[in-house]
Each structure stands twice: as structure tokens, then as C-alpha cells.
Amino acid sequence: MMKILNNSLPFNKYAFLATHNAYAIDGYPSHTRVPRITFTNQEDNVMDQLNNGARALMLDTYDFRGDVWLCHSFKGQCHDYTAFGPAIDTLREIEAFLSTHPAEIVTIILEDYVRAPNGLTKVFTDAGLMKYWFPVTNMPKNGQDWPLVNDMVQNNQRLLVFTSIQSKEASEGIAYQWNYMVENQYGNIGMQAGSCTNRKESPPLNDKSRSLVLVNYFRCIPMKKLSCEDNSRNLINMLYTCNGAAANRWANFVAIDYYKRSEGGGSFQAVDMLNGKLLCGCDDIHACVVSYNWIKFINIHRIKILLCLPLLIK
């Protein structure tokens, strides 16, 4: 499980693994009694994704059968043959994780097609997640730092939810993603080596009035065998490219398919690299552990060092 080395920094000073289409899982049973004809993006359930270190989940929400469902779309509509299941099932998994891991923060990024008034508010409430809700009023809109992670934990404001529908920030208190985040182009275009451009809905990547950066790195059509190569050195190279495109800012979220597949350290190594860069300017978070422990040692023994300094000078 991911463990933050030093939780005294602002939320935007950390990087997190994001599972793209976290709900589109191999072997997910049909809830419509119609064979599903669509692709999957992950191999294990959401609880396992969280237990394995994912801290951001990308979900597609739709009005379907009088409720909110997670679904792949066809022309903006959910169908029996593209539906996965009611959103509340997945949201309850997230609630179970948050309730049993009181120091963890989870981010949900919604590609949102729910038009029912307060439809999302109802399903989040029914899933028991409102008690963890991070309020929009506490989110910085002009590029400032986010609250400290340890304050978010102490205040139990450990669930961040972003929607792609602008009006819901005012109507339901759900943060409009593009007020707070920049994001690169997804799909095959976003995987071209040496190029990192923003998706059309996002502000430019170098817009520092948004203090969170999300890097997508997944194909238009997910392919398990190719994901092993995609999630390895190619992913690391793209993170460096996007750092330059985003005004020398490292990604806070890295979104991929089949997150466990790689030719080496994969997505976990990528997140370790990002946190190393963010926390101590190192190439890996494990190097920061040494630096951080040495700093703690110096701080603890500072008085002794100062008292001994005259003796050392003599």
C-alpha cells in the first residue's frame, strides 16, 4: 500500500496513481442480463486497486435505469451492452476503504453524464461518503497550494471529487475539474513520444492558476500485452516530457490502464519517481527517505551540535 513519507506538505506536493476507467474490470458480472460488448481497462476490483496503492479513480457516470450507473458510452448514452453496474456498488467499496484506512485520501475524477438533478449527491450520500467530503470552498482556484495533507486527514476531509460538468460546482458542491486541474491529451495522440499537449477541455498545461496536473498515458483501445511496455520506460519518458510542457511541474496524478502490468517497476516506479521529484528533488522517493531521516536526525540533535560547535572550532 502507498504510504506518504511526510504528510506535512500541501496535497499538490504529492503524486498519486490513478486507474483509468477503474470500474471497467475484467470479469465484472453483467447487471443487465445482456452480454457486455465493450472493452475493459483494469483487472481487479476497486477495493484491490486501492489496497494496491491507487489513490485516484477515474469513473464514467450516466443516468441509466432510473439510477446512476458506471458505463462506457455510445454517443453519450449508456446501453445494456456497455453498462457495468450501479455506481453505488463501487462507491461503497470506496467508503469501506476510507473507513478502514483513516489516514488515506482518495480522489474521484468523473467523466459525468448524469443530468438528473442532484443525482450524484444522492448516490454519494446513499454510499455514506459525504462524511469524508472535501468542500469546494477549501479548494484553491488561483494556483495556490492546497491544504496540508495532515490537516485534511485530521479534518476527515479525505475524499476529493471532480466532475466534468461545470454547473454542478454551484448546484451540488462538486468541484468542476478544470477550475483546479490541467490534463494532457488522452489516447493514442497523448502517447506520441516527445509531445505533451492539453486535452481540449483542459486549460493549457502551463497554466499555473490550476495547481494540480494530471498525465494520461493509455491507448484509445486498451491492449493488455502492449500495456507492459506502455507502463514502463515509455511512461517515465512521457512524465518528463509533460513536466516541461506544464511549466516544470511534475504530475500529481498519473492515469493508466492495467496498472499492474509492466516490464519492471511500472506505474509504481513512475509514482515513486514523481514523489521523489516533488518531495526532495531526487529520482526516487526512496532516496528521500535517507534525506528525510537525516534531516530529522539533525533537527533532533541540533542543540547538541550547537553546544559542541565551539569545541569543534577549537
Secondary structure, 3 states (H helix, E strand, C coil): CCCCCCCCCEHHHCCEEEECCCCCECCCCCCCCCCCCCCCCECCCHHHHHHCCEEEEEEEEEEECCEEEEEEEECCEEEEEEEEEEHHHHHHHHHHHHHHCCCCCEEEEEEEECCCCCHHHHHHHHCCCHHHECCHHHCCCCCCCCCEHHHHHHCCCCEEEEECCCCHHHHHCCEEHHHCEEEECCCHHHHCCCCCCECCCCCCCCCCCCCEEEEECCCCCCCHHHHHHHHHHHHHHHHHHHHHHCCCCCCCEEEECCCCCCCCCHHHHHHHHHHHHHHHCCCCHHHHHHHHHHHHHHHHCHHHHHHHHHHHHC
